[in-house]
Amino acid sequence: MTFNKNQIIVIASVFGAVLILILIFTGIIPGLKPKPEVVEQYEATLEFWGVFDTPESYRAGFQNFGTIYPKVTINYRGFSDPENYERNIIEALAEGRGPDIFMIRNTSLLNYLGKTTPIPNQKFNIFQLRRLFPEIVEQDFSNQENIFALPASIDTLALIYNRDLFNQAGIVYPPATWEAFKDLIPKLVKRESATKIVRAAAAIGGSNKTISRAADLLSLLMLQTGTKMVNENLSGSEIASQQAINALEFYTQFSDAAKESYTWNDTMPKDLDFFSAEKTAMIFNYSKSIPEIQNKNAFLNLAVAPLPQPKAAQKPITFANYWGYVVSRQSRFNNVAWDFILKLTTDEGNAKSYIDSAKKPPALLSLINQAVNDESKPNEAVFAKQTLIAKSWPETEPLTIQKIFSNAISSVITGQKSVKGALEEANNLVSQILSRRTQ
């Protein structure tokens, strides 16, 4: 086919216009990359409540949002204690004076469905969520394809171990399976007598009294053994099953002085303190525990490994513990509040600034990919990679659930109840919590 002069001119013009548009939108032509629309006329003051974070963690996010909404002010109020924070949130919402934006735990969405408003679909939908975040975010923060919260960080339970103690015991690699973990106990534990432990192989087997993540670790073991935690309509618990019994039996064996796997009891110091004093070889905790450990002992030679899995497991699982940002149903500024959350969590620059300042693992898939491939930071890479296999379950009232699980552990290791009896009681209490939500 041949073209005449006019056709060639038209084709060249169209091609040139397309090329210019590509250069503009990719920012190759300097100064021509489109800038965010500035909403000069919109005025509002947003009240934002959070936990653990300081205003400094959000400085870049606030500044960048201000370039779009120059007349929107964001007042951040931070809490250091999560229990006090959640009490204040519930009271403020009940009295109609709650903040526009606040944070909720990843396992508590069901308790806040009636108190929050989802992201408008035209702003952000479920398909965009799947493209930008790990599966756990959809599992935890969506309901009937409505998205109620978004995170800037996702933390997961991992194995933290003392490399010096491993080296002294001639142990080259951390255990990849629970079977291998159990085999290490006799090599690492030191006892003064049949019951007195002077150096623990691992902080596992006790209640929340001494093991800071006892309840989460038990939840994790239940999920790994295939326990169906709640029924289909989320109105009742199913943790009295044989799988859950197996999980609690496995967990509590490490507090049984009659067994070779004995390495812990509830009369011992707190796990983080004992580990920091180099009296424990392994603990299970989140990335946020590492700064606390290092503050106690800056010279401790620690490393992080993926959480052990059952040898016969088809899919690896770890346990997620993180917070998401929600917009209160009481807010008069729902749209602009969601614009801020979206800018904070889905913009790679803002999300990177937050996790760097707060020293937390990423939630955005692009940042997870960067962390996983950063060979200079192997500990951070473990936590980042585990976000891709993280699971949880709808606890509704996480603080209450933690107490219930801790009490179940305590009643078994003190001999007050059998494993089955402890789980039957826990099952009834969890079902009561879930049923209150549906009444």
N, C-alpha and C positions, 0 to 999 in steps of 0.2 A: 504494500500500500504506500502511495506517495501523498505528501501533504503540500498544499499550496502555501504561498507566503503568509497569507492571513491566518491559516490554521496553525502554522508553526509559531507565529507571534502569540496566538491565544494559548497554545500549549505551554510555551515558555513562560508566559505571564502567570498561568496557574501554578506551574511548578515553582516559580520564584516566590509566589505568595505563600505557598505551603512551606517552602524552606524557611522563609522569614518567620512564619508563625512558630515553627519548630524551634528555631534559634531563640525567639523571644521567650517561649515558655520553658525552655531549658536553661535560660539565663546566660547563654553563650554571648548574645549581644549585650554588652554591659549597660546596665541601667534600664533595660527594657523588660526585665522579668516582672510579671504582674505582682503588685503589692496587695496585702489584705485590705479589704474595704474598711475604711475608718468610719466608725459610727459616731460622728461628732455630737449629734443631738441627744444621744441616749445618756441619761443620768440615773445613777443608782448607787446605793451602798449595800454591798453584800457582806453578810456576817458568815464567817467560815470557822467551824470548830474542827479541831483535829487532835490526835493523840500521838505522843512521842516526838513529833516534829517541832522544830523551831521556825520562826518567821524566815530565818536565813535560808532554810531549805527551799522556800518558795520565792525567793527574791527574783530570780530570773523569770520565773513564770508570771509573777505579778507585773514585772516591767514589760515583758513582751505582750501581755494582754492589754496593758495600758496603751500600746501603740494602735490597737484596734478600737478599744473603748476608753478614750482619754478622760472621760467624765464619770467612769465607774470606779468607785473606791472599794477595796476589799480589806476587811478587818479580820485578821486571823487571831484566834484564841486557842492556845495550845494547852494540853493537859499531859502530865507525865505519868499518871496512874490510870490504866484503862478501866478499872472498876469505878473509880470516881468519875471518869469521863462519861461512861455509859449511864451512870445514875443521873448525872447532870443533863444529858441529852434527853433521857426519857421524861424527866421532870419538866424540862423546858418545853418539850413538844406537847405534853399534857396540859400545860398552862398557856399554850398559844404564843410563846415567846422564843421558839426555837430558832436556830440559825438557818440561813438560806442553804448553805452547803455544810455537810458534816460527813464523818467517816463511819463506816460500819464494818464489822468483821466479815470475812468471806463466808462464814458458816451461819450468819444470822439474818440473811435477807428475808426469810419468811416472817420474821418478827417486825419487819419494817415496811412490808408491802403497802399497808394502809397509811403509812406515814410519809411516803416518798412518791415522787412522780418520775416516770420513765423518760428516757431520751426520746424526743420526737423523731419519728422514723425518717423525716426529711433531713434531719441533721446527721443521723448516724444509725445504721441498721445492723441487723444480725450478720449479714454477709461481710460488712466492713469489720465487724468485731472478729469474725473468724480469720480474716486476712491479717489482722494486726496483733492479735493476742493468742496465747496458748488456750487449749480447750478448757482448762480449769476455770477460766474467766466466764465463759458462757455457762458452764455448769453451775457456778456459784451465784452469778449476778444477773441472769436472765430468767424470765418467767413468761411462758407462752409467747416467746420471741420478742417480748419487750425487754429492753435493757435498763436496769435500774441503777447500776453502779459501774464504775471503771476504776482500775487500780493504776498506780504509777510504779508499784513494786510488788513482787511476789516472793515470799520467803518459803523455804521448805525445810523439813526435818532431815538432818544429815548426821553422819558419824564423824565426830571430832575426836582425834586421838593424839596421844603424846608420842612423838617420834622417838624420843630418847628411850622411853620405856620399851617401845617395840624393838629398838636396836639392841638394847641390853638383853632382851629375851630371845634374840635371834629371829625375830619375826620380820620378814621382808615386806609383805604386802598386807594391807588391811583386809578384813574379811568381806568377801563379796556376797556370801550367803549366811543365813542364820545358823546353818549347820556348822559352817566354818567359824563363825563367831563363838558358838558354844564350845568348840574345840580349843579355842584360845584361852578360855577362862583359867584352867589349871596352870598355864604357862605364865600368866600375868598376876594372878592374885597372890597375896601374902597374908597369912593368918598367924596370929599370936597364939591362938587356941582354936578349938573346934568351931567356936562361934565368933571370936573377936577378929575382925579384919583390920589390918594395919595399912594394906594397900589393896584397893579394889581393882579388879580387872576391868569392870565396867559399872557405870551407874545405871542400873536397871533392876527392876523387881520391887522397888519401894513405891510408896504413895506420893502424892504431891507434897507431903511433909518434908521429904528429902530429895525427891526427884522433880525438878522444876517442870519437866514436860511429860510426866507420868501418864496423864490422861490422853495426851496426843499420841504418845507412843502406843498405848493400848488401842486407841482408835485405828492407828496405822496397822497394827498386827491383825486387828479384826478385818480390815479391808484387804490385807494381803492374803488372809485365809478364806476370802470369799464371803464374808459375813454380809448379809443384806441388812443394813442398819435400820431402815424404816420401811413401812409398807408402801404400796403403790400410791395411795392418795395422801401420803405424808401425815396421816392422822395417828399413827401408832408406831412403837418401836418393835424391832425384831432381833434384839441383841441377846436373846436367851437361846439362840440356836447352837447346834453342835460346833459350828465353825467358830462362834464367839467363845464357847467353852474352851476349845483348843487354844485360842489366842491368849486367854487369861491364864490358862494352865502354863503355857510357855513363858509368859511374862513373870509369873510369880515364882517359878522354879528357882530363879536367881536369888531369891530371898529365903530359900529353904536350906537351913544348915545341914540337913541330912543328905543333901545331894552334892555331887561333884561340881555342879555348876554354881554353887553358892558363892556369891561375891558382893552381896549388899544386904543391909537391913535398915530399918527405919530409925535406928538409934544413932546412925552415922551423921556426919555433918552434911550440909547442903551440897548437892552434886557439883555446882560450879565452884564452890569454895574448895572442896576436896580435890577437884581436878586442877584448879589453879595452884594448889599446894603440891602438885605432882604426886598425889596420893591415889589417883585414879588414872587408869590407862585410856579409857574410852568413855565418852558421854554422847548423848543424843540431844541435839539442840539445833537452833536456827542460826542464821548468819549474824543476827543482831546480838547473839551472846558472845561473839568473839571479841569485840571491843571491851566488854565487861571482863572477860577472862584476862585479856592483855593488860588491862588497868590493874588487875590484882597481881599479875606476874608477867612483866614485860619480856622476860628471858625464856618463857616457856616455849619449847620447840613443838608447836602443834601443827597438825595438818588436817585436812578435811577429805573425807571419802564419801562416795555415794552410800545411801542407806542399804544395809543388807537386805537380800530378798530370799524368800523360800527357794530351796534348790529346785523344786518342781514347778516354780511359778512360770506361767506362760507369758505374762506381761509384768514388767517391773512397776512398782508403785511406791511413791513417797507421799508424805502428808503435807498439805499446804496450810500456811498460816499467814494471812495478810489482810489488808484493809482496802476498802474501795470508797470512792467519793460519790455521794448521793445528793440529790436536790430535794429539800423538804417540800411536801405538799402545801405547807403553809406559806411558802415563799411567794412574794408578789413579782419576783423577777426570774421566773423559771427558765426562760429562754437564754438570758444572758448568763445565768448561773451554769447552765449546761455548756454554753460556749466556753466558759472558763475551764470547766473540767475537761472538755474535749481538747482544748488547747494545751492543757497541762499534761494530759496522759497520752495523746496520740501524736503530738508534735515531737519528733525525735530529739530536737535540740532542747526543748523544755524538759522532757522526760530524762534526758541524759544529765542535765544540770541538777535536777532533783536527786537522782540516785547517787550522783557524785557527792553532793552536799550532805545528804542524809546517810551516805555509806550503806546503801541497801542494794539488793539484787534487782535487776530490771524486770519489767513486766511486758514491755513492747518487744515483739518478736525480733525486730531488726537489732535491738540492743542485746537481746539474749544471744543472737547469733554472733555478735561481736565479742561478748564475754566468753562464750564457749570456745572460740578460736583464739583467745588471747593466752598464749602459752606463758606469758610473764606473770599471770595471776591464776595459778592452778586452783586455789581454794575458791575464788570467786566463780571460776568456770564450773565447779561441781554444783554449786547452788543454782547457777543459771541453767545448766543442762537439766537439772531435776524439775524445773518448772514444766517441762514438756511431758513429764509422767506423773505430775502431782494430782492427787485426789483429795476429796473431803466428803463430808455428808452434812445435810441440813440440820444442824444442831438446834437452831432457833434461839436458844438461850445458852451460848457457849460457856459462860462462867458457871452457871448452874450444872451443866453437863459435866464440866471438869470436876466439880465437887462430887457428883454422883459416881463417876468413874473412879476417882481417888478413893472414895469410901468403899467401893467394891473391892479394890485392891487391898486396902487396909483390913477389911473384914476377912479376907482369905489368908493373908500372911500372919494375922494374929490368931487364926484358928476359930474365929467367931462364926464363920459361915463356910460352907463348901463352895467350890467354884460355881457350881450350878445354882446354889441358893443365892449367892451374891449377885449373879447375873439376872436371876428372876426378879430380885428386888430392884436392881438397876433398870431393868426393862420396864417395870411398872411405873417407876418414877419418870423415866424419859417419855413414856406414853402419855402420862399426865401433862407434861409440858407441851407435847405436840397436840394433844386434844384441846388444850386451852385456846390454841390458835384458831381452831375450826369452830369453836362455839359461838 
